[in-house]
């Protein structure tokens, strides 16, 4: 096994800053709430995993959460 030492301190690594608008914060909140409800529906077998995936894809379109791009 080869180990590589990272020479750049973490403080020097540039991390892009993201500032939320009130509307973006509200969308994030609504997305999280919708996700929780959808997960509970799945846990109670009210929907299938395929339906869950379709609902979550639609939620990402509707609420446009900041992290949706990596989901």
N, C-alpha and C positions, 0 to 999 in steps of 0.2 A: 504494500500500500504506500502510495506517495502522498506526502503532506506538503501543501504549499502555504507559505506564510504570506498573509495579506499585508502589504507595506503601507497602504493608504489608510490613515486614521478615518474612522467613521464620520467624524465631524467635517472632513473635507469632501465627502461624497455629496454631490448636489441632489437634493430631492425636490422635485417640483411642488410648489405650494398650491393648494386648492382652497379657495375661499367660496363658501356656500352662500347663495342668495337665500332669502327667506322662502322663496318658492321651491328651490332645490331641497332645502331642509324638510319642507312639508311633503314633497314627493318621496324623499327617503323614508320618512315616517310612515306614509301610506303604504309604500312598498313593503316595509318590514311587517306592518300589521296584516297586509294581504298574504304575505308569505306564511305568517304564523297560523292564520285561519286555514289556509290551504293545506298546510302540514297536518293540522288537527283533523281535517276532513279525510286526509289520506290515512292517518293513524286509525280512524274510526271506520275505515273501509267504505266511506261514502263515495269515494272516487278511486279510480285505478291510478297506477303510476303513470300511464300514458296521459290520462286526463290531467294529472298533477303537472306533468311537464308542459303540456299545452297551456294550462292556466298560468304557470309561472312565466312562460315565454310571452304571453299576452300582458301580464303584469309589468314585465320589463319594458314593453312597448308603451304602455299607458303611463307609467310613473317615471320612466327614464331615470332610474337611480344612477348615481355617479359610478358605482362599481359594476354596473350591468355589462360594461364592455368586457370585463374579465370573467363574467359568470357564464 
